[in-house]
Amino acid sequence: MVREGAVGTGVDRRLGYLAAAVVFAIGMAGTTLPTPLYGLYQRQIGFSELMVTVVFAVYALAVITVLMVVGNYSDMVGRRPVLLCAMALSAASAGCFLLEHGLPLLFVGRLLSGGAAGLLSGAATAAVLELARPAQKARAGFAATAANMGGLGCGPLLSGFLAEYTPWPLTLPFWVHLGLVIVACGITWRLPETVKEPRRLPRPAPQGVAVPPEVKGVFARASVAAFAGFALLGLFTAVAPSFAAQTLGVDNLAVTGAVVFSVFLASTVGQSLTRRVGARLALPLGCGALVVGLLLVAASLIAESLLPLVLGALCGGAGQGLSFRAALTLVSDAAPDRHRGGTISAFFVVAYTGISVPVVGVGALATWLGLREAGLVFAGCVILLAAGAGTYSALRPPPRA
């Protein structure tokens, strides 16, 4: 249950939702820091392309597990304690990468990072929305989704630049992130608590992907669109650096990080347009743009050209942003206050399944068919899924909130 007037601990109530969004962005940036660095780890440790996608999938598996087991925990214990726990896991993940001497610590680091993302996805989104005043609700919805996507995009941009232009490619990105985590902890400590009568260390009540009955009609169509959009993000986050290096001949890590950043930047721009378009219309429009973006990615692999890949990132990212914010808005608006954190977490379970399962399929196919052919198969499958979700949403629009 949300307070009508949350008790403040130092942050101006008018800026509370923005402060929570900053914490959200810092936490999510840590989850994508390793993206441009996987090639360096491959050369240093020696592992296959399939192992790259497995390492990435371990992160997504941790996200899904946390969302299913304690996704609604912030509804019981409060938003601030869960956010602080997420920051602790993010710091521990950075520590694993700083101490890395082989695959085991890479796996542990990604597990911890996934745990942080799982806690942040539900708790931080709910905190941003709840800290906003009634007149700020629309801006808070954008702030929440933009912090999520913007943070994910800034991670590879930061690490790619530091890895390419400093002498410490595998350590400096994580030291910088540790400093940002300390800042985020200070902000979180001063955030108002929005949960009424939070309980102290209640026993977790795993909810799986259960959602309240009144949300199910909206949830189904929204989650399918999110699955397709996050599959595109998974491709760029886990495999695009290998595509760029092996198929397109791009070895500059800063460029690779910028390409990955572009898909998340475009997603943020797409989210900013959702309110103007309207959530019910943005869902099919976003799926349509996602289809065009995937076609451009496929064209890049066929032509072995960087430009279509960048255009695909921008178009597909914008489509993902449109459909993602529309889906999250529809789900959040339909959810009752006491189940909002849990419902949002269930939504992210489906989304993170999309970011992991197809990407592992690409890694497995790459060992058999080759990386380019695997990417084309992936693009074709996700195009069918996005086209189906968009067509269904256009023909049967979700009910108005």
N, C-alpha and C positions, 0 to 999 in steps of 0.2 A: 504494500500500500504506500502511496506517495503522499508526503506531507503537502499541505496547502502552502506553507511557508517554511521551507527547509531551514534548519538552524545553521548559521554560517560559522566558519572558524577562521575567517581572515580574508577570503576572496570576496570581492564586490559581487553582490547577488546578480547585478546586471551583466557581469562578465563571467559568471560561473560556468555557463555552458561552453564558452570559448576556452576557458582554462581546462575543462575536462577534455575538450577536443584536442588540445595540445598534448596532453598526457596520452590520449589514444594514438595520435600520430607518432609520437616518439616510440611507444611500445611496438607498433606495427612496423616501423622502419627497421627495427632490430631483426624482424623475421625474414627480411629479404636481403640483408647485408651480404650473405654468402653468394648471391646469385652470379655476379661477374667473376667470382673467385673459384668456381668449381673446376675450371680448366687448370688453374694453378695447383689445386689439390690433386687433380688427376695425374699431373706430371710428377708431383712430389711423392704421392703415395702409390699411384699406379692402380687404377680401377677403370671399369668399363662405363660406357654410356648408360647401360641399364642400371649400374650402381648409382649413378648420379640421380636418376629418377627415383630409385629406392630411398636414397637419403632424403630427397625432397618429400617422398610419400610418408616417411616416418614422421616428418613435421605435421603433415595433414592428418595422419592417423592420431597423433597426439591432440590436435585441435578437436577432432571429432569426438574422441574419448572424453576429453574434459567437458565439452559442451553437453554430452549425453549424461555424464555422471554428476557434474556440479554446475551445469549451465544455468540453473535457476537458483544457485546458492546466494547470489547477491540480492535476490528478492527476500531472503531470510536474514542474512547477516549484515546487509548494507552494501552500498556500492564502494565506499572508500576502502574497507578492508580487502575486498577482492581486487581492487585496482593496485593496492600496495603489494599484494601477493604476486600479481602479474609482473610488476616491476622487479620483484626479487627474482622471479624465474628468468626474466629477460637478462638481468645482470649475471646470473649463474650460467646462462647460455653463452654469453660473451666470454666468460671465464673459460669455458670448455674450448672455445675456438682459440683463445690465447695460449692455452696449454697443449693444443693439438699436436699429436705425434703419430696419428694413424686414424683409421676408420672408426674405432670405438668411440673416441671423444667427439668425432663429427656426428655420429648417431645420437649420443647423449645430448650434445648441444642442440641438435634439431628437435629432439624430444622436448627439452626444456623450453625452447622457443615456441613450439606448438602449444605447450601448456599455457604459456603467457598469452598467445593469440586467442586461445579458447576462452580464457577468463575475460580478456578484453572485449571480445566480440559482443557478448551479451551485456556485461556490466557497464562498459564504457559507453556503448550506444545508448543504453537506458539512462545513464547518468547525464549525458549531453542533452537528451530529450527532456528529462525531468527538471534539470536546472534552468531551463529556459522559461521565461515568463510567457503568458498566453500570446502576447503580440510577437514573441520571438520564435514561436513553434516552427514555422516554415524554415526560418534561417537555421534553427537548431537541427532540423532534419538534414539539411544540406551539410552543416558542420560535421555531423556524425559520420555520414557516408564519405565526405571529402577527407576527413581525418583518417578514415580507414584506408581509402585508396591512395590518398596523398602520401601517407606514411609508408605504405607498401612501395610506392614509386621512388620515394627519396632514399630508401635503403640502398638499392643498386646504383643509383646516381652517385651517392656519397662514396660507397666502397669502390666503385669503378674508377672514379677520379683519384682517390687516395692510392689505390693499387697501381695505377698507371704512372703517377707522377711523384710518388714518394718512395723512399728506399725500404719502407716497411709494409709491403702489400698485404700481408696476411695477419698483421697485428694492429696497425694504426686504426683501421676502420672500427675495430671492436673497442679500443681504448676511447675513441671519440664517442661511441655509443654509450659506454659506461658513464661518461660524464653527463650525457643527456639524460640517462636514467636517473642519476642523482637529482638533476633539476626536476624531472617529472615526479619523483617521490616528494620533493618539497612542495610542489603545486598540489599534489593529491592530498597531502596532510592538511592543507588549508581549505580544501573544498567543503562546501556544505553537504551534509548527509541528507538524502532524499527519501530514504526508506523509513516508514513510520514504525516505531518500536522494534528496531533491529534486535535479533536474538544473538546471544554470545555463544559461538561455536556449536550451533545446532547440528544434529546428525544429517549428513547429506541425504536427499531424497531423489535418487536418480529418476529422471523422467523420460529417458530415451528421446524420441522425437515426437512425443505426444504434444498435441496442441488442443486448446479449448475447442469444443464443438462449434462455437459461433465463428471460429477463425478458419475452419477446414476448407471451406469453399474457396476463399481467397488464397489460402496457404498453398494449395496444390498448384495452381497456375503460376503463382509468384516463385515458388521454389524451383519449378522446371526451368523458368527463364534464368534464375540465378545459377543453376547448375551449368547451363550452356555458357553463360558469361564468365563464370569462374574457370571453366575448362580452358577458355582462351587465355585467361590470366596465368593459369598453370603452365600452359605451353611457353609463354614468354618468360616466366619466372624460372622454370626448371631447364628448358631445352633450347630456348632462343640463343643463348650464348654459344652453344655448340653448333647450332645452325649457322650462326654468323661466322664462326671460325672455320668450320669444316666445309660448309657448302658455299659460303659467300666470300671467304678469304679475309674476314675482318678480324684482326688480332688485337686492336687497340681496346683495352678494357674500359676506358672512359667512354668510347663510342658504344660499346656493348651495353654499359650501364645506362647510357642516354636513350638507347633504343627501348630498353625495358621500362625506363622512366616514362617514355612517351606514351605507352599504353595506359599507364596509371594517370598521367596528366590528362589524357583525352577522356578517361573515365570520369575524372573530377569535373571536366568541362561538361560532359554529358549529364552528370548529376545536376549541375547548375541550371540546365535547361528543363529539367523534369517538372519543376513547379510551373513554368510558363506553359508547357505543353499540357500538363495534367497527367496524373499517375495512370489513369485508365488508358489514355492514348499513348503515353510514353512506353508502356510495356510492349505492344506490338511494333512500334517504331524502333525501339532499341534492338529488338530481335532482328529486324530487317537490316539495320546498320551492322549488326554483328555478322550476319550472313555475308554482306559485302566485304567486311574486313577479312573474314576467313578466306574468301575468294582471292583477295589480294595477297594474303600470306601464301596461298597455294601457288599463285602466279610468281611470287618471289622465288619459291623453291624450284619451279620449273625453269624460269629464266636465269636463275642464279644471280639475282640483282638485289642490291640493298634497298633501293628506292621503293619497290612495291611492299617490302617488309615493313618499312617505316610507315607508308600510307596505310597498310593493313593494321598496324598497331594503332594509328590515330583513329581510323574509321571504326575498327572493332572495339577499341577502348571506349570511344564515345557511345557506341551502341550498348556496350556492357554497362556504362555509367547510367544511361537513360533507363534501361530495364532494371538495373539493380536498385537504384533509388526508388523507382516506382514500386517495385516489389516490396522493398523494406517499408515504404510508407503505407502501402495497403495492409501489410501484415501488422505493423505497429498500431495503426489506427483501429484495426478490427479487434486487437487483443485487449482484454480487461486489464486494469492497472495491476492487480495482484498477480497476474500471470505474464506481464509484458516481458520481463527479463528472460523467463523460460521460453516463451514463444519465439522471441528473437534468437535465442540460442538454438532452438530447433531449426529455424530458418537457416542459420549458418552451418548447421550439420549437413544439410543438403548441399549448400553452396560449396563447402570444403570437400565433400565427396566429389563434386565436379572438378575441383582443382587438383585432385590426387589420382583418382582411378584412371581417367583417360591418359594422364601424363605417364603413369607407369606402363600403360599399354604402348605408348610411343617408344619408351625405352626398350620394352621387350621386342617390339616389331623391328626396331633399329638394328638389333643383333642378328635379325633374320633377313630383312629386306634392305637395310641401309637407312641412314637417318633421313634422307630426303624423301624416300618412298613412305617411310613411317609417318612423316609429317603430312604428306598428302592424304594418307588414309585417315589420319586424325582430323584434318580439315573437313574432309567429306562427311565423316560421322557427325561432327558438331554442327555443320551446316544443316544437316537433316533435322537435328534436334532443335536448333534455334528456329528454323523455318516452321517446324511443327508448333512450337510454343507460341511464336508470333501469330501464326494463322489462327490458332485456337483463341488467343486473347482478342484478336480483331473481330472474329465472328461471334464470340461470346464474351463481351466485356465483363469484368468483375463488377459486382454491385457497388454502388456509391456508399462511402462510409456514413 
